[in-house]
Amino acid sequence: MDITNDQARALFDAGCFILLTGLPEGSEVGIDGTYHAIRRFSGFKFVPPGLHLVTWSPAPSSSTGPAAIPIRHALIRILEQKERVVLTFDPQTETMRYDDQSVISDDHLRTLDGELAPYPFDGLDRWKELTRWIDRETLQVLGEQRIVDGLTHVIGEETHKGEEVLSDMTAGIQFVQFKLRKSWKTGAVGEEVTRFSKDKSWLLGDVVNTQLNKNPFNLLGQLQLSFVLLLYLSLYGALSTYKRLLPLLTRSRSFLLHPEQYLGNLDMTVFLRAVISTLTAQLHAIPDGSFETELPEFDMFLLDEIESLRHDIASSPYRASLTTEWEELRRVGQRWHWDITGLSQTDVEEDEESDEEGEYAPVVVDM
């Protein structure tokens, strides 16, 4: 984006600066999903206040060897107006030091101007849609982690032959903890177990009430954070988290139809718009070819969850008010040649005819 001198001065006065120095030539750096190989580089200028993800991957050194697989590292945090952040790479230890106490003068920033890359404003709106519900409370899941990378441990996300198991490691990123396959309350028997093994509403309400301050948008924030860590750091544990969190939102039909039974006041139309818009932004962000390389079978998972969500919305009183958002999701899905069904009255009638034989047919659960 080209800017005038007056605009540059305004951005200098109001924007944030991220100084990132010491990385060897040929390293990769990025911010909010953009990546560049660097030569003379000292950081980013004109960064708007808000949530940002700063990433770097040092060029191979003599100790790692040229064939080493690069690991992407990141700092993710919310910046205040005019805030200055300093990241300094130590080539001896090959680690990055994060300093949030440095005082950087405007005069010093001006001496670095030629080595500072301007923030990529062309992608700002999409970045905001991708991360809209990630707030300071959401970032608490990072714990004491100032800097994370593609090998950072995600607590509780180890799996063995498809079975969910809890990790005995206590250091790392800790998203909300629950077992998706045990989605009924302790002591439930018979019909209640059968119903809530298929419909995750009780589990969703319990997670939101006991772990998320009774705010379902906090769950959406964690879903967005897990996706960002997966997409931009290739953090495998974040994939497991995402595949727990999304079904909790898309397979809770009773919660959608009767939220008052599980929470206090909730404007379900606003919440569902946020869920659909999040899915739309995430489909926008996935690079071409990902389903054939880094994320095999992830497309089938997403399609199943989108269809489950569509089925519930199409049969709900919110259907008419969500048509615009759903059509945008369908349009983005065409990029992958997906034929996502709409929310028309015909689709609703077909859903009602298939209920007794489909997803919501009676189910017997072995105890």
C-alpha positions in Angstrom: 0.0 0.0 0.0 1.5 3.4 -1.1 1.2 6.2 1.5 1.8 9.9 1.4 4.4 11.7 3.6 1.6 13.1 5.7 0.2 9.6 6.2 3.6 8.3 7.1 4.1 11.0 9.7 0.7 10.2 11.2 1.5 6.5 11.3 4.8 7.2 12.9 3.2 9.2 15.7 0.4 6.8 16.4 1.6 3.4 15.3 3.6 0.7 17.1 7.2 -0.4 16.3 8.6 -4.0 16.5 12.4 -4.1 16.5 13.7 -7.5 15.5 17.5 -7.5 15.2 20.4 -9.9 15.0 18.9 -12.5 12.6 21.4 -13.6 10.0 20.8 -12.7 6.3 18.4 -15.2 4.6 16.3 -15.7 7.7 12.5 -15.5 7.3 10.4 -13.0 9.2 6.7 -12.2 9.1 3.8 -10.4 10.8 0.2 -11.6 10.8 0.7 -14.2 8.2 3.0 -12.5 5.8 6.6 -13.8 5.3 9.8 -12.4 3.8 13.4 -13.4 3.5 15.6 -10.6 5.0 18.8 -8.9 4.2 19.1 -5.5 5.9 16.2 -5.7 8.4 15.6 -4.2 11.8 11.9 -4.7 12.3 8.4 -3.4 11.5 7.0 0.1 11.6 3.6 1.7 11.5 2.1 -1.4 13.2 -1.6 -0.6 14.2 -2.5 -1.2 17.9 -4.1 -4.6 18.5 -3.3 -8.3 18.4 -0.3 -9.3 16.3 1.8 -12.4 15.5 5.4 -11.7 14.8 7.2 -14.8 13.4 10.8 -15.6 12.5 12.8 -18.6 11.3 16.6 -18.2 11.5 18.7 -19.1 8.4 20.5 -22.4 8.9 23.8 -22.0 10.8 27.0 -24.0 10.8 25.8 -25.9 13.8 22.4 -26.8 12.4 23.6 -27.5 8.9 22.0 -26.4 5.6 19.6 -29.4 5.5 18.0 -28.6 8.9 14.3 -28.2 8.8 13.5 -24.6 9.8 11.4 -24.2 12.9 9.1 -21.1 12.9 9.0 -19.1 16.2 6.6 -16.4 17.2 5.6 -13.7 19.7 1.9 -13.2 19.9 0.6 -10.3 21.9 -1.7 -7.3 22.0 0.0 -3.9 21.4 -1.1 -0.6 22.8 -0.9 2.6 20.8 2.8 3.8 20.2 4.2 0.7 22.0 7.7 -0.4 21.1 8.7 -4.0 21.3 12.4 -5.2 21.1 13.4 -8.7 20.0 17.1 -9.5 19.8 18.5 -12.7 18.3 21.6 -14.2 19.9 23.5 -16.1 17.2 25.7 -17.9 19.8 22.7 -19.5 21.6 20.4 -19.3 18.5 17.7 -17.9 20.8 15.6 -14.8 20.7 15.4 -12.4 23.7 12.2 -10.5 24.3 12.5 -7.2 26.1 9.3 -5.3 27.0 11.1 -2.8 29.2 13.3 -1.0 26.7 12.7 2.7 26.0 13.2 3.5 22.4 13.3 7.1 21.3 11.8 8.5 18.2 15.2 9.7 17.1 16.6 6.2 17.3 13.7 4.9 15.3 14.3 7.4 12.6 17.9 6.2 12.2 16.6 2.7 11.5 13.8 3.8 9.1 15.5 2.4 6.0 15.7 -1.0 7.7 12.1 -1.1 9.0 9.4 -2.8 6.9 6.0 -1.0 6.9 3.1 -3.0 8.2 1.2 -4.8 5.4 -2.1 -3.0 5.7 -3.6 -4.8 2.7 -4.2 -7.9 4.9 -5.2 -6.1 8.1 -9.0 -6.6 7.7 -8.6 -10.4 7.1 -6.2 -10.7 10.0 -8.8 -8.9 12.2 -11.6 -11.3 11.1 -9.3 -14.3 11.8 -8.5 -13.1 15.3 -11.4 -10.9 16.4 -12.2 -12.9 19.5 -8.7 -13.4 20.8 -8.3 -11.1 23.8 -6.0 -10.9 26.8 -8.0 -13.6 28.6 -7.5 -15.9 25.6 -3.8 -15.3 25.5 -3.6 -16.5 29.1 -3.6 -20.1 27.7 0.0 -19.4 26.7 0.9 -19.3 30.4 4.5 -18.1 30.9 5.3 -18.7 27.3 6.6 -15.4 25.9 7.8 -17.0 22.7 6.3 -20.1 21.1 7.3 -22.3 18.2 6.3 -25.3 16.2 7.5 -27.6 18.9 5.9 -26.0 21.9 4.0 -28.5 24.0 0.2 -28.2 24.1 -1.0 -29.7 27.4 -3.5 -32.6 27.1 -3.3 -33.0 23.3 -1.3 -36.2 23.0 -3.3 -39.0 21.2 -2.7 -42.7 20.9 -4.5 -44.6 18.2 -7.2 -42.0 18.1 -8.0 -42.2 21.8 -7.9 -39.0 23.8 -5.4 -39.1 26.7 -4.2 -36.5 29.1 -0.6 -35.6 29.2 1.4 -35.7 32.4 3.4 -32.6 31.3 2.4 -29.4 33.0 4.5 -26.8 31.1 3.2 -25.5 27.8 0.0 -24.0 26.2 -3.2 -25.0 28.1 -6.5 -24.6 26.2 -9.7 -25.6 27.9 -9.6 -29.2 29.1 -12.4 -31.7 28.3 -12.9 -35.0 26.6 -15.2 -34.7 23.6 -16.1 -38.4 23.7 -17.5 -38.1 27.3 -20.0 -35.3 26.7 -22.5 -36.1 29.4 -22.5 -35.2 33.1 -21.2 -37.5 35.8 -24.0 -39.7 37.1 -26.0 -39.5 33.8 -27.7 -42.8 32.8 -29.8 -44.2 30.0 -31.5 -41.7 27.7 -29.5 -38.7 29.0 -26.2 -40.5 28.1 -27.5 -41.4 24.7 -28.7 -37.9 24.0 -25.7 -36.0 25.1 -23.2 -38.4 23.6 -24.5 -37.2 20.2 -25.5 -33.7 21.1 -22.6 -31.9 22.9 -24.8 -29.2 24.5 -24.3 -30.3 28.1 -20.5 -30.4 27.6 -20.5 -27.0 25.9 -22.4 -25.4 28.7 -20.2 -27.0 31.3 -17.0 -25.9 29.6 -18.2 -22.3 29.2 -19.6 -22.1 32.7 -16.7 -23.6 34.6 -13.7 -22.7 32.5 -14.6 -19.6 30.5 -16.3 -17.2 32.8 -19.7 -18.1 31.3 -18.7 -16.4 28.0 -19.0 -18.6 24.9 -17.1 -16.0 22.9 -14.0 -17.0 25.0 -14.3 -20.4 23.4 -14.4 -18.9 20.0 -11.2 -16.9 20.9 -9.5 -20.2 21.8 -10.7 -21.8 18.5 -9.2 -18.8 16.6 -5.9 -19.0 18.6 -5.5 -22.7 18.0 -6.1 -22.1 14.2 -3.5 -19.3 14.1 -0.9 -21.4 15.9 -1.6 -24.3 13.5 -1.6 -22.3 10.3 1.4 -20.0 11.0 3.6 -22.2 13.2 2.7 -25.7 12.1 2.1 -26.5 15.8 0.6 -30.0 15.7 -0.9 -29.9 19.2 -3.0 -26.9 18.0 -4.5 -29.2 15.4 -5.7 -31.6 18.0 -7.1 -28.6 20.0 -8.9 -27.2 17.0 -10.5 -30.6 16.3 -11.8 -30.7 19.8 -13.1 -27.1 20.0 -14.9 -26.9 16.6 -17.2 -29.9 17.1 -18.1 -28.5 20.6 -19.6 -25.5 18.7 -21.1 -27.3 15.7 -22.6 -30.4 17.4 -24.6 -28.7 20.2 -28.0 -28.5 18.8 -29.9 -28.1 22.0 -27.6 -25.3 23.1 -28.3 -23.5 19.8 -32.1 -23.9 20.1 -32.4 -23.3 23.9 -29.3 -21.5 25.1 -31.1 -20.4 28.3 -31.0 -24.0 29.5 -27.2 -23.9 29.6 -26.2 -20.2 30.0 -27.7 -16.9 31.0 -28.7 -14.3 28.4 -27.0 -14.9 25.0 -27.9 -13.3 21.7 -27.6 -16.5 19.7 -27.9 -14.7 16.4 -24.8 -12.6 17.2 -22.9 -15.6 18.4 -23.7 -17.7 15.4 -22.7 -14.9 13.1 -19.3 -14.8 14.9 -19.0 -18.6 14.4 -19.8 -18.5 10.7 -17.5 -15.5 10.1 -14.7 -17.2 11.9 -15.0 -20.3 9.7 -15.2 -18.1 6.6 -12.0 -16.2 7.6 -10.2 -19.5 8.3 -11.1 -20.9 4.9 -9.8 -17.7 3.3 -6.5 -18.1 5.2 -5.7 -21.7 4.4 -3.0 -21.7 1.6 -3.6 -23.5 -1.7 -2.5 -27.2 -1.6 -2.6 -27.5 2.2 -5.2 -30.3 2.2 -2.9 -32.4 -0.1 0.3 -31.7 1.9 0.4 -30.3 5.5 -3.3 -31.0 6.4 -4.4 -34.2 4.9 -8.1 -35.1 5.6 -8.6 -31.7 7.3 -10.9 -30.7 4.5 -13.2 -33.6 5.2 -13.2 -32.8 8.9 -14.2 -29.2 8.1 -16.9 -30.2 5.7 -18.4 -32.5 8.2 -18.5 -29.8 10.9 -19.9 -27.2 8.5 -22.7 -29.6 7.5 -23.5 -30.3 11.1 -23.7 -26.6 11.9 -25.8 -26.0 8.7 -28.2 -28.7 9.7 -28.8 -27.1 13.1 -29.1 -23.5 11.8 -31.5 -24.6 9.0 -33.8 -26.0 11.6 -33.6 -23.1 14.0 -35.4 -19.8 14.3 -32.2 -17.9 13.5 -32.0 -19.2 9.9 -33.4 -16.1 8.1 -31.1 -13.7 9.9 -27.9 -15.7 9.1 -28.4 -16.1 5.4 -25.9 -13.4 4.3 -23.1 -14.8 6.5 -23.9 -18.4 5.3 -23.8 -17.4 1.6 -20.4 -15.8 2.1 -19.1 -19.1 3.7 -20.5 -21.0 0.7 -18.8 -18.6 -1.7 -15.4 -19.1 0.0 -16.0 -22.8 0.0 -16.2 -22.8 -3.8 -12.4 -22.0 -3.7 -12.0 -25.6 -2.7 -14.7 -26.8 -5.1 -17.0 -27.5 -2.1 -20.7 -27.6 -2.6 -21.9 -26.4 0.8 -25.7 -26.6 1.1 -27.7 -23.4 1.7 -30.2 -22.4 4.3 -33.2 -22.2 1.9 -36.7 -23.5 2.9 -36.3 -26.5 0.6 -33.1 -27.4 2.4 -34.9 -27.1 5.7 -37.7 -29.5 4.5 -35.1 -32.0 3.4 -33.4 -31.8 6.8 -36.7 -32.5 8.6 -37.4 -35.5 6.4 -34.0 -37.0 7.1 -33.9 -36.4 10.9 -35.2 -39.8 11.9 -32.6 -41.6 9.8 -29.8 -39.1 10.0 -27.5 -37.6 12.5 -30.2 -37.1 15.1 -31.7 -40.5 14.9 -32.0 -42.4 18.2 -28.7 -43.8 19.3 -27.9 -46.5 21.9 -24.6 -46.0 23.7 -22.8 -48.9 25.3 -21.8 -48.2 28.9 
